[in-house]
Amino acid sequence: MSEPTGAARRRGPFKVGDQVQLTDPKGRHYTFTLEAGKNFHTHKGSFPHDELIGAPEGSVVRTTGNVAYLALRPLLPDYVLSMPRGAAVVYPKDAGQILAFADIFPGARVVEAGVGSGSLSSFLLRAIGDQGMLHSYERREDFADIARQNVERYFGGPHPAWQLTVGDLQDNLSDTDVDRVILDMLAPWECLEAVSKALVPGGILCCYVATTTQLARTVESIREIGCFNEPTAWETMIRNWHIEGLAVRPDHRMIGHTGFLLTARRLADGVEPPMRRRRPAKGAYGEDYTGPNAEAGTAR
């Protein structure tokens, strides 16, 4: 049985073509690709690549300036933060939330719109495996080219589960029986009709948007289309901690808002979502509002 795509690049001794992440005594990272006969240079001296080729991961090398560097393969979160960018990347904290709450499973059939630089595509491909299907749509050809290069660099070549199409999802989507749809774009509401036809009953729609106005419009559009359950929206923040002896405190900096995530599940054909029982704040909807639950102000 052959190994999954890219697995051989994640284990074993370092070999030519592997990416190596060096960590210096101050915690700074330096990433490079191993090449026989080459040298790695820093302002603290240099050392030959050959010193790492064949060495186990987790080795320590010293430069000619006697500075020690820890050598490890970069993790996928490290890789996506340092990859060449055309568009902004989906941060690892949000990619992890998408994998968990969109319930991405091995063998899943996934459609993604808004490839950007290929960050989320890499996470999705690793989760669905060689037997899954990821069809990614990207409007801009230059972004698509950068994403393709980044994904293939990480996996060591083309991934058998990946198809990349340049064009608008709503104009080009031909996939059917899709398990999950991930929309990372400015106007995800424009794709809801096409997405609703492609998703299987029980399938999950996950949208990643940057602003509250995008979030509000996306949620209201999902409610209006009438074939999804009530969407759930949230954001995540990460705060590291400083731990040095008895000095245990939060770091002064944290990863705050990067975007909002929302998920909704496709209902069976012909089924109407149950009416939400809610009492919106006074003035939440204007007198001319005619969208979903227009009479919710009197609901109990």
N, C-alpha and C positions, 0 to 999 in steps of 0.2 A: 504494500500500500504506500503510495507516494505521500510525501509530506505536504501539508497545506502550503499554498503560495506564500513565500516570504519567511516561512518558519526556520529554514536553514540559516537565514541571516540573523537570527535572534539568539543562537546558542553556539556553544563550542569555542575553541580557541580563535583568536583574531586571525583573519586571513586577508589576502589582497582583495581590495574592493569593498571591504567593510567600512562603515562609518564608525569613528571613534570620538567619544566625548571626553575631553580631559577636564579635570577640575583642579584648580590651583589652590594653594593654601588659604586664599581669601574667599573661596567658593565660586569663583568665576569660571565659566564654561568656555571651552574652545572645541569646535567640531571640525573634523577633517576626514578625508578618505584615504585609507592605507594604500600606498603604492611602493612597490619594491624599489630600493635604491634612493628614495626621496628622504629629505630631512624635514622635521617640523621645527619652525623657528618662532621664538618669542623674544621679547625684550629681556627675558631672563635666561637666554641661552637657547640651545637646540638639542635635538636628539634624533637618531635615524629611525625611520618607520620600521626598518628591519628588526629593531629591538622589540617591537610589539607583535610583529607577524609571527604566529605560532604560539604566542603567550596567552595564558588564560585571561578571560575577562575579570576585571577587578585587580589587575596588576598595577604596580606603581613604577613609574619611570622617572629618571632624574635628568635634567638638562645639563649642558656644559657649565651652567652657572650654579649647579648643585641645588636646584629647586625641584621639589617632588610634585608630580602630577598623578592623580588617580585616573586610570583609563577604564572606561566602561562604554558599552554601546548606548547611544542615546535612546531613551524611551520614546514612544510615539508622541506623548505630550511635549517632550523636548524638541522632537523633530519638527512638529507643526509650528512651533513658535519661532523656529529659526529658518524655516523654508523660504525660498524666494516667493515674493508676493506680487500678485496682480491686484487682487482685492483683499480686504481685511479677512483674516482667518476666523473660523469659529473656535473660540478658546476651549481648551480642554475641559474646563469646568462645565461649560454648556454642552459640549459633545458628550460628556459622561451622562448628563441629565437626559439628553436625547436618546442615548442607547438604552437607558434604564426605563424612562417613562413612555417612550414610543415602543418599548418592548421589542427591540431588535434581536432576532433569534437566528441561529444557524440555519441556512437554507431559505431565509425570508426573501420575498420578492419586494424590492424597495424602489421607489421612484424619488429622485431628489431634484429639486429645481433651485438653481443658484449655486453653482459649483465653487465660484470664487477662486481660491488658490489650491483647492483640493484637500483642505484640512479635514472637513467632515467626511468627505468621500473615503479617506484613508481609514477613519474610525469605523465607518459603516462596512467597508469591505472586509476588514479584519473580523467584524462581528458576524457577518452573514456567511463567510467562508466561501470556498470554491464552488459549492453546490447551490449557493444563493444567486440572486440577480440584483444588481444595482444599475438602474438606468438613470444617468445624470443628464440634466438639461442646463445649458448655459447660453445666454443670449450673446455674449461677446466672445469672439473667436480667440482674441489674445488672452483672455482669462482662461479659456478652455485649454489652450496650449500650455500655459504655465501649470495648470492643475494636472494635466496629463503627465508632464515631466516630473512634478513632485510625487505623484502617486507611483509612477513607475520607478523612480529613484528609491522610494521606500521599500517597495516589494521586490525590487531587483528585476523588473521587467513588467510587461502587460499583465494585468490581473484577469483571469478567465471569467470572472463574474461581472466584469464592468463593461458597460456600454456608455459612451459619451456622445451626446448629440448637441450640436450648436444650433440654437433656435429657441423660440418661445415655447414653453411647455403647453400652453393652452392651444397652440396651433399645430403642435407636432406629436402630442401624446397619443400613442396607439396601443400602449400596454393595457392589458386586462388582467383581472384576478390578482390585483396588486395587494400585498399585505399591509404595507406602510408607505406613506407619502410624507416627505420632509420638504417644507418650503422655506427657503432662506432667501427672501427677496423683498423688494420695496413694497409691492402691492400683491400679497398672496390672495386677496379676495378676487382678483381677476382670474384665478385658476380654479376656483372652487367647483364650478360646474363640471369642468373636465375631470377634476380629481374625484368627484363624487361618482362619476361613471366608471372610473378605473378601479376604485377600492372595492374589496370584497366586504360583505356584511360583517361587522365586527372589526374591520380594519381601522387603523389609527392614522389620523392626520395630525402632524406636528408642525407648527409654524414657529419661526424664529424671527422676531422683529425688534427694531431698535428703540422705537419711541412709543409713548402712551397713545398718541393719535393713531398710529398704525395698529396698535393692539386693540383699541376700541373698535375701529372699523372692521378689523378682521373678525372679532368676536360677534359683532352685530350681523355681519355678512354670513357667518356660519349659522347663526340662529335663523336668519331669514331664508336660507336655502332649504332648510327643513328636513334634511336627511342625516343629520348628525345629532348626537346627544349634546347635552349642555357642556360647552368647552370649559376647561380648567386652565388658568393662567398663573404664572409665577416667575420669579427671578431668583438667582442664587448669587451669593457673595462668599468669598473665601478670606478668612483672616488667619494668617500664620501666627505661631507663638514663639517667643524667645524663651529658651530654657538654658540657663547657665547656672548650675549649682542651685542655690535657693532663689535666684532671680528668675521667676517664672511670671511672664506677663505677655499680653498681646503685642505683636509687632506694631510699629508706628504706621506701617503702610498695609493696605489690603487690596485685593482684587474686588472692586465694587461692581457697579452696573456695567454690563456689556450688552445685554439684550433681554427681551422677554421671551419666554417659551409658553406655548399653549398647545393643548392636545384636545382632540375630540374623536369620537368613534362613529363609524358609519353604521347607520341603522339598516335593517332589512328593507328591501324594496316595498313601497306602499305603506310603510309605517310612519306615523307622525310622532314626533317627539312629545312626551308628556308636557303639559303646560307647567312652566315654572311658577311656583307660588312664591312671590316675593313682593316686598313693598319698597319700591325705589325711593330714594330721597326726594323730597319736594323740589320740583323744578329740574329733576334729572332729565326729563324729556319735555321738549317744547310742545305747545298746543297743536302744532302742525305735524307732530310725529305720527307716522302711520306704519311703522315697522312691526317686528314681532312683539307680541305682548303689549300692544298699544294701550290696552285697558288694564295693564298690570297695576296701575296706581290704586285701583280699588280692590285688588286681589288680597286675600288673607292667607 
